[in-house]
Amino acid sequence: MPSFPPVDDQLAVILRGAAQIETRDELRKKLERSRETGTPLRVKYGIDPTGFDVHLGHTVPLRKLRQFQELGHTAVLIIGTATAAVGDPSGRDEARKSLTPEQIERNAQTYLTQIAKVVDVTRAEVRPNGGWFSRFGFAEMLRLLGHMTVQRMLERDDFAKRQKAGTPIYLHECLYPLMQGHDSVEIHADVELGGTEQLFNLMVGRDLQRAAGQEPQICLTMPILKGTDGEKKMGKTAGNYIGLNEPAKDQFGKTMRIPDTYDELLPDGGKRTHSFIRDWFTLLTDRSPKEIEEIVAGHPNEAKKLLAVDVVTFYHGAEAAAATLADWNKQFSGGGKQDPDHIDEVTIASSEVVGGEVAAVKLIVLTKLAASNGEARRKIEEGAFNYGPDRTKAADVKANVTVTDGLVVRLGRKIARVRLG
């Protein structure tokens, strides 16, 4: 019979960083019964494969799921192959774009590999919800719809805002919380995890379980991770995310660019300032609250370095993190302004070099330091572009650069080595 830590010890782990629990008393009772009977809780987390990248925002509830695993409970991963076709309206001010079955399947294949960086998928139950919804007929869907009123659906904060703004609310979006709730019935969930914007969907799961004669699940929500811009929720659409599959240096560099603080607007019109760095340490690392407070009390730049090292270590290992930190310090710390030891190489066709030269704007785009000629011109005007061992700056946007094999070009914090092919 499995043995579990004392209930209070489990709660200390489970409650760390949690935003809301419905309800705490029920959770304690479930944990007590689990320990008495040696039966693991079934802890559910669902993720819709809406894109190729799993990002750090997804890992907040995934890390909580891993903690449940480490306490001895069963992780149940729902891959939303059916719900992804509907699109979760939670936290949205407009309907999501529909995905084709081919897009969903392609994305689902990559998601599990990335999730495995956080959760031990070999010990988890992995359940695509297309498995049961593909068997749903019209009668089953009618029965499911009969558990929800239009009035209750319109009480949702996101739908209420859209209704007030005159933004369309499509009927298929109303299916989503019922489908997510039915997932809990199918897998007999004891606990479901999600972000704070998911609370409505999670509570629907409790209602559907009661209707099915099951004990209702505990709804445990986690704070929404703000993206690297410090303003919006981390997400693919906003382009403010750090992907689990990104190279170590990209994860490190993006983490270093997060703001130190952000302001929360209060109902009375005032504001409260929060430490962005503290939030990321709490939600993305295993450091203790005491460690985090000591780190946050120091210099923000040094705190971000520790945070970036923690992130890279988790997804790429300690050796990669140490090498990335050394490169960062060499390039940006202590006034050294030295090039890092590891520089990405970009091959440029020799035909692009005319008379040994390439226009500076064109060179920046060819080396992928900027996405467009317009961006390259702006960076030159800002003085952000230089090249060669002497860090020569382009005189103006019309300047040419003498290009030789191995030339190092720099744009702000971006750097590349040219190889002529």
C-alpha positions in Angstrom: 0.0 0.0 0.0 1.4 3.4 -1.0 2.5 5.7 1.9 1.9 9.4 1.8 3.4 12.3 3.8 1.4 13.7 6.7 -1.6 15.7 5.5 -0.3 19.0 6.8 3.0 18.5 5.0 1.1 17.8 1.8 -1.0 20.9 2.2 2.1 23.0 2.7 3.3 21.9 -0.7 0.0 22.0 -2.5 -1.0 25.5 -1.2 2.3 27.2 -2.1 1.6 29.7 -4.8 -2.1 28.7 -5.1 -4.6 31.4 -5.8 -7.9 29.7 -4.8 -9.2 26.4 -3.6 -12.8 25.2 -3.8 -12.8 24.0 -1.1 -9.9 23.7 1.3 -11.9 21.6 3.9 -12.9 19.1 1.2 -9.3 18.9 0.0 -8.1 18.1 3.5 -10.8 15.4 3.8 -9.7 13.9 0.5 -6.1 13.9 1.5 -6.9 12.3 4.9 -8.9 9.5 3.2 -6.2 9.0 0.6 -3.6 8.5 3.4 -5.8 6.2 5.4 -6.7 4.0 2.5 -3.4 4.2 0.6 -5.3 5.4 -2.5 -3.7 8.2 -4.6 -5.9 11.2 -5.6 -6.5 11.6 -9.3 -5.3 15.0 -10.2 -6.4 16.4 -13.5 -4.9 19.0 -15.8 -6.0 19.7 -19.3 -4.2 21.4 -22.1 -5.4 22.2 -25.6 -2.8 21.7 -28.4 -3.5 25.1 -30.0 0.1 25.7 -31.1 3.5 24.1 -31.3 5.0 25.6 -28.2 4.3 24.8 -24.6 5.5 27.9 -22.7 6.4 28.9 -19.1 2.8 30.1 -18.5 1.6 26.5 -19.0 4.2 25.2 -16.6 2.6 27.0 -13.6 -0.2 24.4 -13.2 2.1 21.7 -14.7 4.6 22.2 -11.9 1.8 21.9 -9.3 0.8 18.7 -11.0 4.4 17.4 -10.7 4.2 18.3 -7.0 1.1 16.1 -6.6 3.1 13.3 -8.3 6.0 13.7 -5.9 3.5 13.4 -3.0 2.4 10.1 -4.4 -0.8 11.0 -6.3 -1.8 10.2 -9.9 -1.4 12.8 -12.6 -4.1 12.7 -15.3 -3.2 14.7 -18.3 -6.1 15.6 -20.6 -4.8 16.4 -24.1 -7.7 18.5 -25.5 -8.0 17.1 -29.0 -11.7 17.7 -28.9 -11.9 20.9 -26.9 -9.2 22.5 -29.0 -11.6 22.4 -31.9 -14.1 24.5 -29.9 -11.6 26.9 -28.3 -11.6 28.0 -24.6 -13.3 31.4 -24.2 -11.8 31.9 -20.7 -10.1 35.3 -20.5 -10.8 36.1 -24.1 -12.4 39.2 -25.4 -13.2 37.5 -28.8 -13.7 34.0 -30.1 -10.7 31.9 -30.8 -9.8 31.0 -34.4 -10.8 27.4 -35.3 -8.2 24.8 -35.8 -8.4 21.9 -38.3 -8.2 18.3 -37.1 -4.8 18.0 -38.8 -3.4 21.1 -37.0 -4.7 19.8 -33.6 -3.2 16.3 -34.2 0.2 17.8 -35.3 0.3 20.1 -32.3 -0.7 17.3 -29.9 2.3 15.2 -31.0 4.7 17.9 -29.9 2.9 18.9 -26.7 3.6 15.6 -24.8 7.3 15.8 -25.5 7.4 19.3 -24.0 5.2 18.5 -21.1 7.6 15.6 -20.2 10.1 18.3 -19.3 7.9 19.1 -16.3 5.8 16.1 -15.5 6.8 12.5 -15.4 4.5 11.4 -18.2 5.7 7.7 -17.8 3.8 7.7 -14.5 0.9 9.8 -15.6 -2.4 8.9 -17.3 -2.5 10.7 -20.7 -6.0 10.9 -22.1 -7.0 12.7 -25.3 -10.5 13.8 -24.8 -11.3 13.2 -28.4 -11.5 9.5 -27.3 -14.8 10.0 -25.6 -16.2 13.0 -27.5 -15.8 11.2 -30.8 -18.4 8.7 -29.5 -20.9 11.4 -28.5 -24.1 11.5 -30.5 -26.8 14.1 -30.7 -28.7 12.6 -27.7 -25.5 12.7 -25.5 -24.8 16.3 -26.5 -28.4 17.3 -25.6 -28.1 15.7 -22.2 -24.8 17.6 -21.6 -26.3 20.9 -22.7 -29.2 20.3 -20.3 -26.9 20.9 -17.4 -26.3 24.6 -18.1 -28.6 27.6 -18.4 -28.0 30.5 -20.7 -28.3 32.9 -17.7 -25.5 31.1 -15.9 -23.3 31.0 -19.0 -23.7 34.8 -19.4 -22.7 35.4 -15.8 -19.1 34.5 -16.9 -17.0 37.6 -16.6 -15.5 37.2 -20.1 -19.0 36.7 -21.7 -20.5 39.5 -19.7 -17.8 41.9 -20.9 -18.3 40.8 -24.5 -22.1 41.2 -24.3 -21.7 44.7 -22.9 -19.2 45.6 -25.6 -21.4 44.1 -28.4 -18.7 41.5 -29.3 -20.2 38.3 -30.7 -20.5 35.3 -28.4 -20.9 32.1 -30.5 -22.9 29.1 -29.4 -20.0 26.7 -29.9 -18.0 28.6 -27.2 -20.7 27.8 -24.7 -20.0 24.1 -25.2 -16.4 24.5 -23.9 -17.0 24.6 -20.1 -19.4 21.6 -20.4 -16.9 19.6 -22.4 -14.1 20.4 -19.9 -16.4 19.5 -17.0 -17.4 16.2 -18.7 -13.7 15.3 -18.9 -13.7 15.3 -15.1 -16.6 12.9 -15.1 -14.9 10.6 -17.6 -11.7 10.3 -15.5 -13.3 10.5 -12.0 -11.1 13.5 -11.1 -10.5 14.2 -7.4 -8.7 17.5 -8.1 -8.5 19.7 -11.1 -5.8 22.3 -11.7 -6.0 25.5 -13.8 -5.3 29.2 -14.0 -7.5 31.7 -12.2 -9.5 32.4 -15.4 -10.4 28.7 -15.5 -12.5 28.7 -12.2 -15.8 28.8 -14.0 -14.9 25.8 -16.1 -13.5 23.9 -13.1 -16.7 24.5 -11.1 -18.8 23.2 -14.0 -16.9 20.0 -13.5 -18.0 19.8 -9.9 -21.6 20.2 -11.0 -21.4 17.5 -13.6 -19.8 15.1 -11.3 -22.6 15.6 -8.7 -25.1 15.0 -11.4 -23.3 11.8 -12.4 -23.3 10.6 -8.7 -19.6 11.2 -8.2 -17.9 13.1 -5.4 -17.1 16.6 -6.7 -13.6 17.5 -7.5 -11.5 20.1 -5.7 -10.9 23.2 -7.9 -7.3 24.5 -7.4 -6.4 27.6 -9.4 -2.9 29.1 -9.9 -2.1 32.7 -10.7 -1.8 33.7 -14.3 1.8 34.2 -15.3 2.4 37.6 -16.9 4.5 37.5 -20.0 7.9 39.0 -20.6 6.3 42.4 -21.5 5.1 42.6 -17.9 1.6 43.5 -18.9 -0.4 40.7 -20.7 -0.9 37.1 -19.8 2.0 35.0 -21.2 0.8 33.6 -24.6 1.6 32.8 -28.1 -0.8 35.5 -29.5 0.8 38.3 -27.5 4.3 37.0 -28.5 5.5 37.6 -24.9 6.3 34.0 -24.0 9.3 31.8 -23.3 8.9 28.3 -24.8 10.1 25.2 -23.2 11.9 24.2 -26.4 13.7 27.5 -26.9 17.5 27.4 -26.7 19.2 28.1 -23.4 20.5 31.5 -24.4 17.0 32.6 -25.6 15.4 31.5 -22.3 18.1 33.3 -20.4 18.0 36.5 -22.4 14.2 36.8 -22.4 14.2 36.2 -18.6 16.8 39.0 -18.2 14.5 41.4 -20.0 11.5 41.0 -17.7 10.5 44.2 -15.7 11.4 44.4 -12.0 7.9 45.3 -10.9 4.3 45.8 -12.2 1.3 47.7 -10.9 -2.1 46.2 -10.0 -5.0 48.6 -10.4 -7.3 48.6 -7.4 -11.1 49.0 -7.5 -10.8 52.5 -5.8 -8.6 53.7 -8.6 -5.3 53.4 -6.7 -2.6 50.9 -7.5 -0.4 48.4 -5.7 3.1 47.6 -6.9 4.2 44.0 -7.1 7.6 42.4 -7.6 7.6 40.7 -11.0 10.7 38.8 -10.1 9.2 37.4 -6.9 6.1 36.2 -8.8 8.3 34.3 -11.3 10.5 32.8 -8.6 7.4 31.6 -6.7 5.6 30.2 -9.8 8.5 28.9 -11.8 11.1 27.6 -9.3 11.4 25.3 -6.3 13.2 27.9 -4.1 11.8 28.4 -0.6 9.9 31.6 0.3 12.7 32.6 2.5 15.3 32.2 -0.3 13.1 34.2 -2.6 12.7 37.1 -0.2 16.5 37.2 0.3 17.1 37.2 -3.5 14.4 39.9 -4.2 15.8 42.1 -1.5 19.1 42.3 -3.4 19.9 44.0 -6.8 17.2 43.3 -9.4 19.7 42.5 -12.1 21.5 39.9 -10.0 18.1 38.5 -9.0 17.2 38.1 -12.6 20.4 36.2 -13.3 19.6 33.7 -10.6 16.1 33.4 -12.0 17.4 32.9 -15.5 19.8 30.3 -14.3 17.0 28.4 -12.5 14.8 28.4 -15.6 17.6 27.3 -17.9 18.8 24.6 -15.4 15.3 23.1 -15.3 15.0 22.8 -19.1 18.6 22.4 -20.3 20.6 21.3 -17.2 23.1 22.9 -14.9 26.0 22.8 -17.4 24.1 24.7 -20.0 22.9 27.2 -17.4 26.5 27.8 -16.2 27.8 28.3 -19.8 25.0 30.7 -20.6 25.6 32.7 -17.5 29.3 32.9 -18.3 28.5 34.1 -21.8 26.1 36.7 -20.4 28.5 38.1 -17.9 31.3 38.2 -20.5 29.1 40.2 -22.9 27.1 42.4 -20.6 28.5 42.5 -17.0 31.4 44.4 -15.5 31.8 46.8 -18.4 33.8 44.1 -20.3 31.7 44.2 -23.4 33.3 41.0 -24.7 31.8 38.6 -27.1 30.4 35.4 -25.6 32.2 32.1 -26.2 29.2 30.6 -28.0 28.0 32.6 -31.0 25.4 31.4 -33.4 26.7 31.2 -37.0 24.6 32.3 -40.0 25.6 31.4 -43.5 25.3 34.1 -46.2 25.6 33.2 -49.9 28.8 34.6 -51.4 26.6 36.1 -54.2 25.1 38.5 -51.6 28.6 40.1 -51.2 29.4 42.5 -54.0 32.9 43.9 -54.1 33.5 42.5 -50.6 30.6 44.5 -49.1 27.0 44.2 -48.1 24.6 47.0 -47.2 24.3 47.3 -43.4 20.5 47.1 -43.5 20.7 44.0 -45.7 23.4 42.4 -43.5 21.3 42.8 -40.4 18.3 41.1 -42.0 20.5 38.3 -43.6 21.9 37.5 -40.2 18.4 37.4 -38.8 19.2 40.0 -36.1 16.1 41.9 -37.4 13.0 40.7 -39.1 12.7 43.6 -41.6 14.5 46.3 -43.4 12.5 48.9 -41.4 13.5 47.4 -38.1 17.2 47.3 -39.2 17.1 50.9 -40.2 15.6 52.0 -36.9 18.3 50.0 -35.0 21.1 51.7 -37.0 19.6 55.1 -36.3 19.5 54.2 -32.6 23.2 53.2 -32.7 22.4 49.7 -31.7 24.3 48.0 -34.6 28.1 47.4 -34.7 30.4 44.8 -36.2 34.0 43.5 -36.1 36.5 43.3 -33.3 36.5 47.1 -33.0 32.7 47.3 -32.7 32.5 49.6 -35.7 29.1 51.4 -36.0 27.5 52.0 -39.4 27.7 55.7 -40.3 24.1 55.8 -41.4 21.3 53.6 -42.9 22.9 53.7 -46.3 26.3 52.5 -45.1 28.0 49.3 -46.5 29.9 46.8 -44.4 33.0 45.0 -45.5 32.2 41.3 -45.0 34.7 38.5 -44.5 34.2 34.9 -43.3 33.8 34.9 -39.5 32.7 38.6 -39.1 30.8 39.1 -35.9 27.8 41.4 -36.1 25.9 42.7 -33.1 22.4 44.3 -32.7 21.8 45.3 -29.1 22.0 42.1 -27.2 21.8 39.9 -30.3 25.0 38.6 -31.9 25.9 36.4 -34.9 29.0 35.2 -36.7 28.9 35.4 -40.6 29.9 32.4 -42.6 30.2 32.8 -46.3 28.8 29.9 -48.3 
